[in-house]
């Protein structure tokens, strides 16, 4: 017994002696680190995540079957099979250590949790006709808890970081970019953009007996295609056309630019037994119809550039009946719809005066 005890004591004494040796400690530390390196692998590089003040940080973002043990770096830790939720008590940067165990295999990672207010997003636009490229100027560092939400101002949305969007119509839109999560730390920015082909596809026409010459307002583009609504078409820039029948014909002009942007404008041409009905010849395509009118009066005009537009309707005695419009308007097609009953108009003769900057136009109208 004593011999056995002595032998044990001697072995213990010997190991204790080796344990105090610097060489022994170095060799044992090397083998220990090698063993740990073989059993634990890093499953992500060090990353910094922006966390909202008082926001619930969730990790992982989606449930899986792994066991997670997380040291949040603020003196607290937690572990679970489910995504862990944590609220950092103070703003600051925290070194978070995560150990994930799945199927008996442990993996480890570290990242920095930067707790505070989110930086304000920003974006730049690169338009090509109706197609807009939106460049996000702030990288998405909160994808673990949320992401981006774009509103393009036309009723459509995207959660891509830097999306591409195709608009369907020329108009002004308010585009907004914000974090998709709705909490006290959400950040966003809005900008107004103008979607335009860069040219205006309107046209004018002049009548000569039973023929009309059609003139586009912009003659500097690549290609022009006319459809006269009577199964006749042409690719001439300023064609001359005659109609074989009476009726109303939707004449359309499609213009394509060198960049491939394509727009179309359509106007209705009335053809009677007396020939093509002329419009009021003016650079703004100003006209009011129907004439005579009963329940509705439409005032049509088109602008290229910004102009001071004044529209006033007078009765036969010269009294101002309706002050229709006064103010600066910009490039575009305008159709103003008037309900005569709304303004107390009665049957009779009226004079519609129009000023487009210094250009004066007038049209006689009859209300039945």
N, C-alpha and C positions, 0 to 999 in steps of 0.2 A: 504494500500500500504506500509505504513511505517512498519506495522507489518510483512508483507511478506518479505520486504527487511531486516528487523532486523533478522527474522528467518534464512534467507540465510546467512547473515553475521555471525550469531552465529554458524551455521554449518561449515562454512568455517574456522572460528576461531578455532573451536574444532578440525577439521581435521589437521589444521596447528600445533596445539599443539601436537597431536598424532604423526605427521610426524617427530617431533623433538625428539621423545622418542626412545632410543636405542632398547628397546624391540620391538617397532612397526617396526623399520627398519629391524630387524632380521627376524621377522615373515613374512614381505612382501618379503624380499629377498628369503626366503626359498620357499614360494609359487611360486615366479617368476621362480626360477631355476627348480622347479618341473614341472612347466608348459612347460618350454623350453625342458626339458629332455623328456617329453612325446611327444612333437611335432617334435623334431629333433633327429634323430638317426645317429650314425656314421656308414658309410658303408665300412670303411676300416681302418685298423690299421695304425699308423704312419709308413711311409716307406721312405727310402732314394733312390732317383733316380739320376743316373749319367747323366749329360747333357753335351753335347759337347760345347766347347767354340764357340760362335757365331752360334750355331746350333739352328734351330727352334724347340722349345718344343711344342708338340701338346697334348692337353688334352680335351676330352677323345680320346683314340686312334681310336675309331670308332664312327660314328654318331649315335645318338639315339634321342628320342623325348623330352628329358629333357632340362630344362633351367639351365645353369651353370653360376655361379658368382664366379670368381676366384680372390683372392688377391695374387699376385705373391711374395709378401714379399720384393720387391725392390722399393716400393713406387708406383707401378702401379697396376691397377686392370682392369678387363674386364668381360663382360657378354654376353651370346649369346645362341641361340638354337643349334648352330653348334659347332664342336670342335674348341677350342680356340688355337691360335698360339701366341707364345711369344718368344722373344729373350732377354736373360739376357745381360745387357750391360757389366757386369764385372764378372770375376770368383769369386767364393765364395759359401757359403751355404746360402740358402734362405728358410725361413719357409713359405710354400705355404698353403693357406686356400681355400678350395673348398666347395661351397654350391650348391647342386644339388636339383632341384625341379622337380618332375614328378608326374602328376595327383594330384597336390595340396599338395603333401607330401614332405617336405624338408628333406634332408639328408646332413650331413657334414663330412668332413675329413680334415686331415692335413698331409703333408709330407714335407720332406726336399729335395730341389733341389740342388744338389751338382754340380756346374758348373765348368768345367775345362777339362783337358786332360783325356781321358779314360785310365785306367790302362792296361798294356799289357796282353793279354790273355795268357794262358798256358794250356797244356793238357798232360795227361799221357796215355799210351797204355797198354792194357792187351791182348796179342794175344793168341788164341787157334786155332792152325792150320791156316786156311784161315779166321777165324772169329776174328775180332778185336773189343774190347770194348774201346771206347774213353772216358776218364774221363775229363770233363771240370774242370780246377782248379780255375776258376774265376766264381762266380755265376752271372747269367744274371740279371743285375740291370737296364737295358735299354729296357726292353721288351715293355715299353709303347711307345717307338719311333722306335724300331727296334728289333734286336735279333741276333742270331748266324747264321753263314753260314760256313758249312764245305765243303771242296773239298777233296775227297779221292784219287785223282790222277789217277783214272781210268775212268773219265768222269761222275762220279756220285756225287751227292751233298745231304746235309741234313741241315735242320734248327733246329734239335733237340739240346737240350743243351748238352747232353752226349749220343751220338748215338752209335749203334752197327752196324758194317758193315761187310758183307761177300764178300771177294775178290774171283774172279773166277780163277786167274792164279798166279803162283809163279813169282814174279818180285819185283823190287824196285819201290816204289811209293813215291811221295811228297805229304804229307797231310798238308793242310792249314786250319787254323781256324781264322775267322775274324767276325767283326760285319757286318750284312747284309746291313746296310745302307751305301751308298757311299758318304761320305762327308769328310771334312778336318780333322775330328776327328776320323775317323775309325781306329781301331787298329787290328793287326793281327799277326799271328805267323805261321811258316812253319817248318815241320820236315820231314826227309826222313825215311821211314820204309821199312823193308824187309819182304815180305810175303813168307813164306816157310813152308813146312811140317816138317822141321827138319831132313829130310832124303832124299836121292836121289834114285829114282826108276829105274835107268838104269840097264842094264844087259849085260853080255857077253855070248858068246857061243863057244864051241869047237867041231869040227867035227871029227867023227871017222867013216869012210866009209859012210854008208847011215843014220847014226844016229848023233845026236848032243846033248851035255849036255849043259843046260842053267843055268847060274850062275848069280844071282842078285848081284849087287855091295854092297848092304847093306843087311846083313843077321840077323840083330838084332831086326827086327820089329815083330809084333804080327802075321800077316797072309799074305799069298802070294797066288795070283791066276793068273795062266797062261792061255792065250787063244792063240792057235797056228795058228789061222786063217783057219783051215781045219776042224772046228766043233769039235775039240778035246780040252779038257781043263783039268787042274789038279791044285790041291792046294799044291803040293809038293814044297819045297823051291828050290831045284836044280834038276829039272826033266830031264830025257833023253827022246828024242822024235825023231821019224822017220816020214817022209812024204811019202804018198802013190802015190802022183802025182807030176809031174813037174809044175813049175810056181812060182809065187811070193806070199808069204804068210805074212800077217801083224801079227807078233807075239807081243802080248801085255802082260805086267806084271802089275798087280794091287797090291799095297802094302798098308796095313792098320797098323797104329801104335796103341799103347795101349790107346792113348788119342782119338782114333777114326778118326784121320786124314788119308785121303785116296788119293793116287796119282797113276797115271798110265803112263807108258812109252811104246811106240810102235816102233818097228823096222821091216823092211821088210827083209825076208829071201828068197833068190833065190835058187830054186831047179831045177837042170837040169838033163839030162840023165846021167850025170857023178856023180850025187848025190848033196848033199848040198854044196853050194859054201861057202868056209870059208872066214871069214873076216880076216884082219890082226890082229893077236892075240896080244893085248896090253891092258894095264890097262886103257887107255884113249879112247878105241873104235875108234881109228883113222882109217879113210878110205876115199878115194876119188872115186867118181863115177859120171856118167857112165864111163866105160873104155872098149873100146875107147870112147872119147867125141868129140862133134862137136861144138855145139853152147853154151853149158853151162857145167861148171864143179863144182860139189858140193864137198866141203871138210868138212867132219863131224868128230867131236871129242867131248868128254864129260870129264868134270873135276869134281873131288871131292876135294875141297880145292883150294887154290890159287896156281897158277903155272906160271912160266915164259914160255910163248909159242912163239916159233919161227917157221914160215912156209916160205919156200923158194922153188921156182920152177926153175929148171935148164934145159937147152936144152941138146941135145945129145953131144954137144962139151964141156959141163961143164960150159957154160956161164950162169950167173944169168939172168933168163928171167923175173921173178916177185918176188919182196920181198913182200910176202903176209901179214905177221903179225909178229910183235915183241913187246913183252910187257907182263905185268902181267894180267892174267885173272882169274876169280873166278868161284866157283862151278856153273855148268850149262851145258846145251847141246848147242853146237855151230854148225851151218850150214853156211858155207861161200860159197856164190854163185859168181862164176867168169865167166865173159863174155870174151872168148878168143880174140875176135875182139878188145875189149877195150884195151888190152895190146899188140896188134900186133902179137899175136901168129899165127904160121903157122903149117900146118900138119907136123907131125913128132913125134919123141920119146922125152919124158920129164921125169925128175926125180923130185919127190916131197919129199923134206927133211922136217922132223918135229922134233922139240926138245920140250919136256915137262919137264922142269927143266933139269935133267941130262939124261933123257931117249931119245934115238935117234931112229927114225923110218924113213923108206924110202919106196916109192912106185913108180914103173914104170907106166907111163901113155902114152897113144897113142892118138894123136889128128888126126882125119881124115878130 
